Amino acid sequence: MENNYWVKYGKKHLKGRTIVDVRYLTNQEIKGIGWNKKSIVLELSDGSLLFPSRDDEGNDAGALFGQSPDNK
């Protein structure tokens, strides 16, 4: 059976939200979460922040991947 934790999380916290800004983590935010590197931040319409982590445990910044409909 597939683990649907992140699918359920996404449906509850992300579905229907709008990205209102894109930026990098600030130095204060990096210090607050104990990371050493910056990652991109997606700010959502409800005030939530999304940023990629290296792993599920939150061990430093990670990379955000994606694909456009035209594969560019």
Short mmCIF file of the C-alpha atoms (twelve columns), coordinates in Angstrom:
data_MODEL
# 
_entry.id   MODEL 
# 
loop_
_atom_site.group_PDB 
_atom_site.id 
_atom_site.type_symbol 
_atom_site.label_atom_id 
_atom_site.label_alt_id 
_atom_site.label_comp_id 
_atom_site.label_asym_id 
_atom_site.label_seq_id 
_atom_site.Cartn_x 
_atom_site.Cartn_y 
_atom_site.Cartn_z 
_atom_site.pdbx_PDB_model_num 
ATOM 1  C CA . MET A 1  0.000  0.000  0.000   1 
ATOM 2  C CA . GLU A 2  1.322  3.432  -0.955  1 
ATOM 3  C CA . ASN A 3  1.981  5.999  1.765   1 
ATOM 4  C CA . ASN A 4  -0.347 8.918  1.048   1 
ATOM 5  C CA . TYR A 5  0.830  11.227 3.844   1 
ATOM 6  C CA . TRP A 6  2.071  13.969 1.498   1 
ATOM 7  C CA . VAL A 7  -0.932 13.651 -0.810  1 
ATOM 8  C CA . LYS A 8  -3.303 14.121 2.135   1 
ATOM 9  C CA . TYR A 9  -1.176 17.013 3.427   1 
ATOM 10 C CA . GLY A 10 -1.219 18.673 0.016   1 
ATOM 11 C CA . LYS A 11 -4.974 18.354 -0.384  1 
ATOM 12 C CA . LYS A 12 -5.592 19.788 3.075   1 
ATOM 13 C CA . HIS A 13 -3.050 22.630 3.038   1 
ATOM 14 C CA . LEU A 14 -2.326 23.414 -0.629  1 
ATOM 15 C CA . LYS A 15 -5.306 22.664 -2.827  1 
ATOM 16 C CA . GLY A 16 -7.090 25.863 -3.810  1 
ATOM 17 C CA . ARG A 17 -4.348 28.157 -2.510  1 
ATOM 18 C CA . THR A 18 -2.667 30.754 -4.697  1 
ATOM 19 C CA . ILE A 19 1.046  31.554 -4.844  1 
ATOM 20 C CA . VAL A 20 1.325  35.258 -4.038  1 
ATOM 21 C CA . ASP A 21 5.122  35.592 -3.925  1 
ATOM 22 C CA . VAL A 22 8.321  33.685 -4.662  1 
ATOM 23 C CA . ARG A 23 11.592 34.457 -2.873  1 
ATOM 24 C CA . TYR A 24 14.479 32.896 -0.977  1 
ATOM 25 C CA . LEU A 25 14.521 32.199 2.755   1 
ATOM 26 C CA . THR A 26 15.833 35.158 4.725   1 
ATOM 27 C CA . ASN A 27 18.901 34.817 6.945   1 
ATOM 28 C CA . GLN A 28 16.620 35.083 9.985   1 
ATOM 29 C CA . GLU A 29 14.373 32.267 8.696   1 
ATOM 30 C CA . ILE A 30 17.407 30.083 7.947   1 
ATOM 31 C CA . LYS A 31 18.735 30.626 11.464  1 
ATOM 32 C CA . GLY A 32 15.286 29.936 12.952  1 
ATOM 33 C CA . ILE A 33 15.028 26.507 11.351  1 
ATOM 34 C CA . GLY A 34 18.696 25.660 11.911  1 
ATOM 35 C CA . TRP A 35 19.722 25.380 8.289   1 
ATOM 36 C CA . ASN A 36 22.938 26.469 6.585   1 
ATOM 37 C CA . LYS A 37 21.639 27.015 3.053   1 
ATOM 38 C CA . LYS A 38 18.893 29.019 1.384   1 
ATOM 39 C CA . SER A 39 16.018 27.508 -0.531  1 
ATOM 40 C CA . ILE A 40 13.242 29.044 -2.544  1 
ATOM 41 C CA . VAL A 41 10.027 29.982 -0.715  1 
ATOM 42 C CA . LEU A 42 6.528  29.960 -2.166  1 
ATOM 43 C CA . GLU A 43 4.234  32.258 -0.186  1 
ATOM 44 C CA . LEU A 44 0.578  31.254 -0.383  1 
ATOM 45 C CA . SER A 45 -2.587 33.339 -0.198  1 
ATOM 46 C CA . ASP A 46 -3.383 32.118 3.331   1 
ATOM 47 C CA . GLY A 47 0.048  33.123 4.677   1 
ATOM 48 C CA . SER A 48 1.549  29.634 4.484   1 
ATOM 49 C CA . LEU A 49 5.138  29.233 3.330   1 
ATOM 50 C CA . LEU A 50 6.405  26.302 1.275   1 
ATOM 51 C CA . PHE A 51 10.105 25.571 0.883   1 
ATOM 52 C CA . PRO A 52 11.925 22.409 -0.178  1 
ATOM 53 C CA . SER A 53 13.970 20.434 2.298   1 
ATOM 54 C CA . ARG A 54 16.754 17.953 1.651   1 
ATOM 55 C CA . ASP A 55 14.604 15.198 3.187   1 
ATOM 56 C CA . ASP A 56 11.422 14.528 5.183   1 
ATOM 57 C CA . GLU A 57 13.298 15.254 8.409   1 
ATOM 58 C CA . GLY A 58 14.084 18.853 7.426   1 
ATOM 59 C CA . ASN A 59 17.864 18.460 7.229   1 
ATOM 60 C CA . ASP A 60 18.768 21.689 5.385   1 
ATOM 61 C CA . ALA A 61 17.568 23.249 2.156   1 
ATOM 62 C CA . GLY A 62 16.635 21.237 -0.874  1 
ATOM 63 C CA . ALA A 63 15.858 21.655 -4.540  1 
ATOM 64 C CA . LEU A 64 12.446 22.290 -6.050  1 
ATOM 65 C CA . PHE A 65 11.741 20.389 -9.251  1 
ATOM 66 C CA . GLY A 66 8.900  20.757 -11.709 1 
ATOM 67 C CA . GLN A 67 7.805  20.448 -15.288 1 
ATOM 68 C CA . SER A 68 5.798  22.753 -17.509 1 
ATOM 69 C CA . PRO A 69 3.035  21.418 -19.760 1 
ATOM 70 C CA . ASP A 70 5.233  21.981 -22.843 1 
ATOM 71 C CA . ASN A 71 8.298  20.369 -21.193 1 
ATOM 72 C CA . LYS A 72 10.339 23.596 -21.336 1 
# 
